[in-house]
Amino acid sequence: MLRIGIVGLGGMGIVHYKNYLHIDGCEVVAAVCNSERSRKKAKEFNLTPYDDVRSMVTNENIDVIDICTPTYLHKKYVIESLNLGKHVIVEKPIALHKEDAQEMFELADRKDLLLFVGHVVQFTKETEILRDAVISQKYGKALDGYFKRLTARPQWTKDGWLFDKNKSGVLPFDLHIHDLDLIISLFGTPKDYNFSSCGRMELDYKEAYRFNYEFENLNVTAEAAWYNADYPFTATWRIYFERAVLEYDGVDLILYQPNKEPFYYDLKEEVVISTGINLPPTGMFYNQLSHFISCINQGIPSDIVCGRQVIKDIEILEDILKRE
């Protein structure tokens, strides 16, 4: 039985806790809490609350530390947890700077420990089907791709940290990183990339981006936005293969082929769990955390979210913010 300590019982920490309840072979036993609200949540979940990681590890038999804090605190807790000899799961993005991400993965390697980053979009059913189509080339090679991830300006953030470029990396690191990580995992490192952005003059960050990634015989574009409007969350993609178009419209995954009726995939999930936050019930967090727990039990790194891929995400997004 793997014993887990969660660092941060805010929205994402609660999501992770609720999903661990459904995963065999693991148990959340404690939490590091930095607010009275999170301490109340810990007691509600029958978890022992601690003020810091070292106290939690000293007093509990912990195998895995799951870090669900704001982005700017990730490195501090990852480094401390690895130095205490624990495997680590950390929410995305792992860091805002390539050097920091490399330092964490290198430390994990030196300590012979496993470090996983929560790029949860990799664990949806539609992503699984897309990955198979790209790798198998059953519809030919991918020729063009388009990804869109749009939403209203986030209202859930506390203390404004999400809108501080130095703490969150703002829109590129919070939102677009989901699609970039998927793009890199499917197609490799882009040969070149460029972007355009816009936003209200009074802000020190941009609210909407268009990205273009160039690969060998393949072009991928992407949109991402935090609109200053009550715009519904929208996450879609479309890939043009030599003999088909595969499109996810946010609800349905549809295959279009020559001289055939459109084929609608069954996206029904085997396990659907309530998130407890402003996300509908889903199986993607269960799939992700089950995969990480399985990797830890086997003593192997993830073949879905690997360190090299994560570091390349950070390198590209860091460069984009520098070029603003």
C-alpha positions as CSV (number, residue, x, y, z in Angstrom):
1,M,0.0,0.0,0.0
2,L,1.5,3.3,-1.1
3,R,1.0,6.0,1.4
4,I,0.6,9.5,0.0
5,G,1.0,13.0,1.5
6,I,-0.6,15.9,-0.4
7,V,0.9,19.3,-0.3
8,G,-1.8,21.9,-0.8
9,L,-5.5,21.1,-0.3
10,G,-6.9,23.7,-2.5
11,G,-9.0,22.9,-5.6
12,M,-6.5,20.6,-7.3
13,G,-5.5,19.0,-4.1
14,I,-9.1,18.1,-3.4
15,V,-9.4,16.7,-7.0
16,H,-6.4,14.4,-6.4
17,Y,-7.6,13.3,-3.0
18,K,-11.1,12.3,-4.4
19,N,-9.5,10.3,-7.1
20,Y,-7.0,8.5,-4.9
21,L,-10.0,7.1,-3.0
22,H,-10.9,5.1,-6.1
23,I,-7.4,3.8,-6.9
24,D,-6.4,0.4,-5.4
25,G,-3.0,0.1,-3.7
26,C,-2.7,3.6,-2.3
27,E,-4.0,5.8,0.5
28,V,-3.7,9.5,1.3
29,V,-2.7,9.8,5.0
30,A,-1.7,13.4,5.5
31,A,-1.6,16.9,4.0
32,V,0.5,20.0,4.3
33,C,-1.9,22.9,4.8
34,N,-1.1,26.6,4.5
35,S,-4.5,28.0,5.4
36,E,-7.3,27.5,7.9
37,R,-9.6,26.5,5.1
38,S,-7.3,23.7,4.0
39,R,-6.8,22.5,7.6
40,K,-10.6,22.2,7.9
41,K,-10.6,20.2,4.6
42,A,-7.9,17.9,6.0
43,K,-9.9,17.2,9.1
44,E,-13.0,16.7,7.0
45,F,-11.1,14.0,5.0
46,N,-9.7,12.5,8.2
47,L,-6.2,13.5,7.2
48,T,-3.6,14.7,9.6
49,P,-2.7,18.4,8.7
50,Y,0.9,19.5,8.9
51,D,2.6,22.9,8.5
52,D,5.5,21.7,6.3
53,V,6.8,18.7,4.4
54,R,9.5,17.7,6.8
55,S,7.1,17.5,9.7
56,M,4.8,15.3,7.7
57,V,7.5,13.0,6.6
58,T,9.0,12.8,10.1
59,N,5.7,11.8,11.6
60,E,4.1,9.7,8.9
61,N,5.2,6.7,6.8
62,I,5.0,8.5,3.4
63,D,6.0,6.9,0.1
64,V,4.8,9.6,-2.4
65,I,4.3,13.3,-2.1
66,D,1.7,14.9,-4.4
67,I,2.3,18.6,-4.8
68,C,-0.8,20.7,-5.7
69,T,0.3,24.2,-4.7
70,P,0.5,27.3,-6.9
71,T,3.1,27.1,-9.6
72,Y,5.7,29.4,-8.0
73,L,6.0,27.0,-5.0
74,H,6.5,23.8,-7.0
75,K,10.3,23.8,-7.2
76,K,10.6,24.4,-3.4
77,Y,8.4,21.5,-2.5
78,V,9.7,19.1,-5.3
79,I,13.3,19.7,-4.2
80,E,12.5,19.2,-0.5
81,S,10.5,16.1,-1.2
82,L,13.1,14.5,-3.3
83,N,15.8,15.3,-0.8
84,L,13.7,13.6,1.8
85,G,13.7,10.4,-0.3
86,K,10.2,10.5,-1.6
87,H,8.7,9.9,-5.1
88,V,6.9,13.0,-6.3
89,I,3.8,13.9,-8.3
90,V,3.5,17.6,-9.1
91,E,0.8,19.5,-10.9
92,K,1.7,21.2,-14.2
93,P,3.6,23.3,-15.0
94,I,6.5,21.9,-13.0
95,A,8.3,25.2,-13.4
96,L,8.5,28.4,-15.4
97,H,12.2,28.1,-16.3
98,K,13.9,25.2,-18.2
99,E,16.9,25.3,-15.8
100,D,14.6,24.7,-12.8
101,A,12.8,21.8,-14.6
102,Q,16.1,20.2,-15.5
103,E,17.4,20.6,-11.9
104,M,14.4,18.7,-10.5
105,F,14.6,15.8,-13.0
106,E,18.3,15.5,-12.5
107,L,17.9,15.4,-8.7
108,A,15.3,12.7,-9.1
109,D,17.7,10.7,-11.2
110,R,20.5,11.1,-8.7
111,K,18.3,10.0,-5.9
112,D,16.9,7.1,-7.9
113,L,13.4,8.5,-7.4
114,L,10.5,9.0,-9.8
115,L,9.1,12.5,-10.7
116,F,5.8,12.8,-12.5
117,V,4.1,16.0,-13.8
118,G,0.3,16.2,-14.0
119,H,-0.4,16.9,-17.7
120,V,-3.8,15.5,-17.4
121,V,-5.0,16.0,-21.0
122,Q,-2.7,13.2,-21.9
123,F,-5.0,10.8,-20.1
124,T,-8.4,11.5,-21.9
125,K,-10.0,8.9,-24.2
126,E,-9.9,11.2,-27.1
127,T,-6.1,11.8,-26.7
128,E,-5.6,8.0,-26.5
129,I,-7.4,7.6,-29.8
130,L,-5.5,10.5,-31.4
131,R,-2.1,9.1,-30.2
132,D,-2.9,5.7,-31.7
133,A,-3.8,7.3,-35.0
134,V,-0.6,9.3,-35.2
135,I,1.7,6.5,-34.1
136,S,0.1,3.8,-36.2
137,Q,-0.4,6.0,-39.3
138,K,-3.6,4.0,-40.0
139,Y,-4.9,7.1,-41.9
140,G,-1.5,8.0,-43.3
141,K,0.8,10.7,-42.0
142,A,-0.4,13.8,-40.2
143,L,-0.3,16.8,-42.5
144,D,-1.9,19.6,-40.5
145,G,-3.2,20.2,-37.0
146,Y,-5.2,22.8,-35.1
147,F,-5.8,23.1,-31.4
148,K,-8.0,25.6,-29.6
149,R,-8.3,26.2,-25.8
150,L,-10.3,29.2,-24.8
151,T,-12.0,30.4,-21.6
152,A,-13.2,33.4,-19.7
153,R,-10.6,35.2,-17.5
154,P,-10.1,32.8,-14.5
155,Q,-12.1,33.9,-11.4
156,W,-11.0,31.1,-9.1
157,T,-7.5,32.3,-8.4
158,K,-6.6,33.6,-4.9
159,D,-4.4,36.6,-4.1
160,G,-4.0,37.3,-7.9
161,W,-1.0,35.0,-8.2
162,L,-2.3,33.5,-11.5
163,F,-2.0,37.0,-13.2
164,D,1.5,37.5,-12.0
165,K,3.9,36.5,-14.9
166,N,6.7,35.6,-12.4
167,K,4.5,33.3,-10.4
168,S,2.3,31.6,-12.9
169,G,3.7,32.2,-16.4
170,V,0.2,33.5,-17.1
171,L,-1.8,32.2,-20.1
172,P,0.9,30.3,-22.0
173,F,2.0,28.2,-18.9
174,D,-1.5,27.9,-17.4
175,L,-3.6,27.1,-20.4
176,H,-1.7,26.6,-23.6
177,I,0.8,24.2,-22.0
178,H,-1.9,21.5,-22.2
179,D,-2.0,21.6,-25.9
180,L,1.8,22.2,-26.4
181,D,2.6,19.2,-24.3
182,L,0.2,17.1,-26.4
183,I,1.6,18.5,-29.6
184,I,5.2,17.7,-28.6
185,S,4.3,14.2,-27.4
186,L,2.7,13.5,-30.7
187,F,5.0,15.1,-33.2
188,G,8.3,15.8,-31.4
189,T,10.2,19.0,-31.1
190,P,9.1,21.7,-33.6
191,K,11.7,22.9,-36.1
192,D,10.5,26.5,-35.6
193,Y,7.6,28.4,-34.0
194,N,6.1,31.8,-33.9
195,F,3.2,33.5,-32.3
196,S,1.0,36.6,-32.1
197,S,-0.8,37.9,-29.0
198,C,-3.1,40.7,-27.8
199,G,-4.6,42.0,-24.6
200,R,-6.0,45.1,-22.9
201,M,-3.4,47.9,-22.6
202,E,-3.8,48.3,-18.9
203,L,-2.6,44.7,-18.2
204,D,1.0,43.5,-18.1
205,Y,0.1,40.1,-19.6
206,K,-1.6,39.1,-22.9
207,E,-5.1,37.6,-23.0
208,A,-5.1,35.8,-26.3
209,Y,-2.5,34.0,-28.4
210,R,-2.2,32.3,-31.7
211,F,0.8,29.9,-32.0
212,N,2.3,28.3,-35.1
213,Y,4.6,25.2,-34.8
214,E,6.5,23.9,-37.8
215,F,7.6,20.3,-38.2
216,E,8.9,18.3,-41.1
217,N,6.0,18.2,-43.6
218,L,3.5,19.2,-40.9
219,N,2.2,22.5,-39.6
220,V,0.3,22.8,-36.3
221,T,-1.5,26.0,-35.1
222,A,-3.1,26.7,-31.8
223,E,-5.2,29.3,-30.1
224,A,-5.4,30.1,-26.4
225,A,-7.3,32.8,-24.5
226,W,-8.4,34.2,-21.2
227,Y,-11.2,36.4,-22.6
228,N,-12.5,39.4,-20.6
229,A,-16.0,38.1,-21.3
230,D,-18.3,35.3,-20.1
231,Y,-17.0,32.9,-22.8
232,P,-17.6,29.2,-22.3
233,F,-14.6,26.9,-21.8
234,T,-13.7,25.5,-25.2
235,A,-11.1,22.8,-25.9
236,T,-11.1,21.3,-29.4
237,W,-8.7,20.0,-32.0
238,R,-8.6,18.8,-35.5
239,I,-5.9,16.7,-37.3
240,Y,-5.8,16.3,-41.1
241,F,-4.2,13.0,-42.1
242,E,-3.5,11.8,-45.6
243,R,-6.7,9.7,-45.7
244,A,-8.9,11.2,-42.9
245,V,-9.7,14.1,-40.7
246,L,-10.0,13.4,-37.0
247,E,-11.8,16.1,-35.0
248,Y,-12.7,16.5,-31.4
249,D,-15.3,19.3,-31.0
250,G,-15.2,19.3,-27.2
251,V,-18.0,16.7,-26.9
252,D,-17.7,14.2,-29.8
253,L,-14.7,12.7,-31.5
254,I,-15.5,12.3,-35.2
255,L,-13.6,10.5,-38.0
256,Y,-14.2,11.8,-41.5
257,Q,-12.9,9.6,-44.4
258,P,-13.4,9.7,-48.2
259,N,-16.7,8.3,-49.3
260,K,-17.8,7.1,-45.9
261,E,-20.3,8.3,-43.3
262,P,-18.7,10.2,-40.3
263,F,-17.7,7.8,-37.5
264,Y,-18.4,8.9,-33.9
265,Y,-16.2,7.3,-31.3
266,D,-17.5,6.1,-28.0
267,L,-15.9,8.3,-25.4
268,K,-17.7,6.9,-22.5
269,E,-15.3,6.5,-19.6
270,E,-15.1,3.4,-17.4
271,V,-14.6,5.5,-14.2
272,V,-16.1,9.0,-13.8
273,I,-15.4,10.9,-10.5
274,S,-16.7,14.2,-9.3
275,T,-14.0,16.8,-9.0
276,G,-15.4,19.0,-6.3
277,I,-14.4,22.1,-8.2
278,N,-15.6,24.0,-11.3
279,L,-14.9,21.0,-13.6
280,P,-17.6,18.4,-14.5
281,P,-17.2,14.8,-13.3
282,T,-14.4,13.1,-15.4
283,G,-12.1,10.1,-15.5
284,M,-9.0,11.8,-16.7
285,F,-7.5,12.5,-13.2
286,Y,-8.3,8.9,-12.2
287,N,-6.5,7.7,-15.4
288,Q,-3.5,10.0,-14.8
289,L,-3.0,9.2,-11.1
290,S,-3.6,5.4,-11.6
291,H,-0.9,5.5,-14.3
292,F,1.6,7.3,-12.0
293,I,0.8,4.9,-9.1
294,S,1.4,2.0,-11.4
295,C,4.7,3.4,-12.5
296,I,5.8,3.8,-8.9
297,N,4.8,0.2,-8.1
298,Q,6.9,-1.0,-11.1
299,G,9.8,1.4,-10.4
300,I,9.6,2.9,-14.0
301,P,9.2,6.4,-15.4
302,S,6.1,7.4,-17.3
303,D,6.0,6.6,-21.0
304,I,3.2,9.2,-21.5
305,V,4.6,12.3,-19.7
306,C,8.4,12.0,-19.9
307,G,10.9,14.4,-18.5
308,R,12.4,15.3,-21.9
309,Q,9.0,16.3,-23.2
310,V,8.2,18.4,-20.1
311,I,11.5,20.2,-20.2
312,K,10.9,21.1,-23.9
313,D,7.4,22.5,-23.0
314,I,9.0,24.8,-20.5
315,E,11.8,25.8,-22.8
316,I,9.4,26.9,-25.6
317,L,7.0,28.7,-23.3
318,E,9.8,30.5,-21.5
319,D,11.2,31.7,-24.8
320,I,7.7,32.9,-25.9
321,L,7.3,35.0,-22.7
322,K,10.8,36.5,-23.2
323,R,9.9,37.5,-26.8
324,E,6.7,39.3,-25.8
